[in-house]
Amino acid sequence: MAKNRNAVRTSSLKIKPEKLAPPGVEGYLICLEKLRGDDRTDKEQLRDKDEREFEVKCALGKYFAVPEEIQCSIPNGYGESYLLMPKEEKESVLKTAQGEYHLFKNLNNEISMIAFNCRAHSWQESFDKFYLGIAPFLDHLAYLADIPIVVQKIYCRDKKNNLSVASYATPYPEVKLEPHSGEMREEFLPFYALFREAKNSFSSYYRFLCYYKIMEGIFGYLRPKLMLEARRQNIKIVTQKELVPSHRELDYFQKQYVGMQIKTLFDNELTQEYRNTVAHFVVKNSPILNPSNFYMTVKFADIILLSELCARETLRIQLDYHIQFYKGGGIL
């Protein structure tokens, strides 16, 4: 039997969920190849600061999906979009100030993948350069054509160090729903709606804003109203310390926040550095927010888990205060 010389060898492995980013939070999978005869250590390959060649690709999507499998590559034909390429063309070339971008199509003639080559000092810089050139084109095209254009996945290959990096989102685990009785207080319905809205979105900016509004609504409206009524009706509410909870991801990457007063974090950092940036077009002494900027997107993505944990903890404590209030015979 003749061998297929064009066949591509692939390998797969199982990774424990705790080794990946939390579900719904975008992460980057780094794959390092060790070739025979290459005596460099892993650190030397991973921490190379020299300028070198990178091949960068992105797969487009009609919406943001979370595949069941995580791939450290973007295969040919992967991706989809509402943008059609003429059937007679195999690819298109876009020339920008950053360099040439090659646009490829899938079997449905949809533009599905974009490739780019550049010199950079790190994979992060290669992604930033990729977005600097292609994002304005995609943003403008989305406006002109009135369609969504999603960057479903981004990938780069550092040939010098045999290093591949690919974005991914960890799938959510299945949850078994058991029949049970319960109750929901009407005053909490907007908060549950904001939480689901955040979970259903894959925009770091919008997700942060939803979690922020949960805390804002509790600190600025629901809690003062409850405490005022508790004093008027002579009902004692035992308060709790509202601290950023421990989490394996925070303990490793953002340990400085664990145990901090949530209200202090909310006032001093989440409001000043994040909420004001995303809520206003221009903030004094700050650059205009560009959601397509790679480093700005990473900045907000890094704060999503912290914001969610704080919103959940604040909501949990507020629910406890309401239970105490109603058990004490309170009426709102």
N, C-alpha and C positions, 0 to 999 in steps of 0.2 A: 504493500500500500504506500502510495506516495505521501510524503510529509508536506504539510501546509507550512511553507516558510513564512507566510504572513501572519500566522497565528501568534497571538499575544499571550504570554504566560501571566497568570494572575495568581494571587494568593489571598487567603482570608484568615482572619483570626477573630476570636471572641474577646471582647473587652468588658470587664465588669462595669455596670452602670455608674458606680461610685468613682470610677476613673475618668468619667466624662463630665462635661459641663452639666449643670442641672437641667431638667427637661424644659424646653422652650427658650433656653438661653443659648445664644450663638457662641460656638467655640471654634477652635482651630486645631485640626489634627495634624501633627507633625510626624512625618515618616522619614526615618534616616536609614539609608542603605549602607551596609558595610561590605565593600567589595574586596576581593582577594588582592593582596598587595598594597592596600591602603592602610598605612600604619598610624594614621591620625586617630586621636581619641575622639569620643563623642563630643566632648566640650569644644575641642578645636573646630570641629565641623559646625556645631550649632552656634558658636560665638564668633565666627569669622566676621571681622569688621571691614575687610577689603571690599572695594567696589568690584562687582562681578556681574555676569550675565544672568538674567532671569527670564524664563518663559512664563507668562501670565495668561490665564484663561478665565472666562466666566461663562456660566450657563444661565440663559435667560428663562423666565417663567411667566405664565399668565397670572399666577397667584403664588403665594409662598406656601410650599408644601414641606412636610417633614417626612422624608423617606424612612422606611423601616430599617434600611441598611445605610451605613456610613461609608462612603467611598473616598479614598485619598487620591482621586483623579477625576477628570471629566472626560468620559469616553466620547468618541465621534458620534454625532447624531443625538447626543443628550441635550435636553432642554427644549423649550418651545416658546412661542410668542405670537402676538397678533400681527406681527410684521412679516409680510410675504416677500420672497425674493423671486425674480423671474425664473421660470423653469429652465431656461437655457443657461443661466449663470450658476456656477458652482460656489463662488464666493464673491464678496464685495470688499473693497479696500477703502478705508476711511483715513484720510491724512489730517493730522492735527499737529499742534505745536509740540506735543509730547512724543510724536512719532506715528507710525502707521498701525492701524488696527485692522485685522482681518475678520470679516463677518462670514460665518458659515451657516448653512441651513440644515434642517433635518429632512426626513423623507416626505414630509408634508409641505416642503418648500417654505417653512417658517424659519426666520432667522433665529437660531437657537444657541449659538456659541460665538464668542468674540475672543480673539487671540492677540497677544501683544508681546513684544520683546523689549527689554530695557536693561540698563545697568543700574544697580543699586547696592547699598551696603547691607541690606537685610531684607527678609521677606516682607516685613511690614512696610518698608519704603517702596518695595516693588508694587505692593497693593495700592499704596497711596498714589504712585505715579500712574498706575493703570486707571484709577478713578479720576485723576486730574484731567486726563484726556478724553475719556469715554463718557463720564457722567454728564457733562454739559450737553453732549449730543443726545443721550438718552432722555434727559430731562426736557430738552426742547422738542424732541420727537414725540414724547408723551403728550405735551401740550398741543402740538400741531395736529396729531392724529386723534387726540382725545381717547387714549387707551392706557391701561396700566402696562408698565414694562418693569418686571421684577428681576433683580439679580438674584437668582436662586442659589447660586454657589459660585465661589471664587477659589481659584487654585493657582499655585505657582510651582515652578521647578527650578531649583538652584543646581545647575549641572556640575559646578565646581565641587560642591560638597555632597552631591548625591542626596539632596534634601527635597522633599515634597511637602507642601503645606496646603490644606484644603479646609474651607469653612464647613461647618455642619451644625445641625440643631438636634439635640438629643430627643428622641420620641418620648411622649408621655406614657407612663405605664397604664394598663387597663385597670379600672376600678370596678369591683363587683357591687352592684346596687342591691341592697337588702331591703325588703319591705319593712317599714317602720312608721310610727306616728311621730309627729313633731309639730313645731309651730314657728312662724316667722313674724317678727314684729314689723309693722308697716314702716316705722321710722328707719329701719335698716335696709329696706329694699333698694334704695338708690346706691348704697354701698356695695351690695352684692352685685348689682348691675355693672358698676364700675369695675369690680374685680373680674367678672366674666368678660367684659369688654377688653380689659388688659390681656387676659389669657388668649383671647381670640385674635389678637393683633400680633404682628411680628415687626412692628415699627418700634424701635427702642424709645424714640421720642414720645410717641403716643402712649406707650405702656407706662413710661415713667409718669406722664401727666395723670393717667388714671389712678395710679397708686398714690401720687401726691394729693390728688383731690380727695381720696378716702381719708387721709390724715388731716387735710385741711378742713374737711367737713366735720370731723370728730373734734379736733382741737378748737375750731372756730365757731361751731354751731351746736352740735349734738351734746357735747359734754357740758359746756356752760349752761345750756338750757336745762339739762337733767339736774345738775348740782344746784341751780337756783330753785327748782321745784322741790328738791330734797330738803333744802333749808326751809322753804315755806311750809312744807308739810311735816317738818320735824322728823325726817327719816335719816338715819345714820347710814352712810355708805363707807365701807372700809376700802381705802384706796390702795393701789399697788404701785411699786416702782415700775416704770415703763422703760425697759432697757432693750437695746438691740440684742436679739437672741443669738446664741451660738449656732453655727452651721458649718459643716465640713468645708464648704467652699470659702466662706468668710474666714474661718480659722486659718486657712492656708494662704489666701491671697489678700484679705482685707481685715486682718486681725485687729487693727487699730480701732475698728468700729464696734467690735463685740463688747457688750457691757456699757456702751455709751447711752446716756439719756436720749431717748428718741426725740423728745421735744427740742432738745438742744441741737441735735443733728438736723431736724426739720427746719429750725429757724436759721441756723448759721451756715449750713452747707447746701442742703437740698433746695432751700428757697433762693438763697443768694447766687449760687453757682449753677444750678440746673433749672429750677422752675422759671426764674426770670429770663434765662436764655431762650427757653423753648416757648415761653408765653408771649414774648415781645420780639418784634422784628429787629429792633436796635436796642442794645443795652449799653449804657455809658461805659467807656473804656474797654469795651469788648467787641470782637469782630462780629459781623452779621452771621447768624446761624445759617449754615448751608447743610441740609440733611444729607447731601451726597458726598460730603467730605469724609474720607476714610477715618481719620484720627478723631473727628468729632463724633462719628457714629460709634467708634470703639469706646470713647469716653462715656457715652450714655448707656451703651450695652453693659459696661462694667458696673453701672450703678443699679441695674434692673433688679438683681436678686436682693440687694440691700434694701431697695425701696419696697419690694414685695414683702419681705420679712417684717419690715417696720409697719407696713400697712396692716398685715395680718395680726401682728401683736397688738397694735393700737385698737383694732376692731375687736379682738378677743377680749381685751380688758374692758372696753366700752360695753360689750355684751354682758359681762359680769356685773358691771355697775347697774345696768338696767334690771338684771335679775334681782339684785339686792333691793333696788327701788320698788319693784312690783311686789316682792315678797314682804316688804315692809308696809304694804297697803297703799303705795303711791298711785296717783292718777295723773296722767299726762294729757 
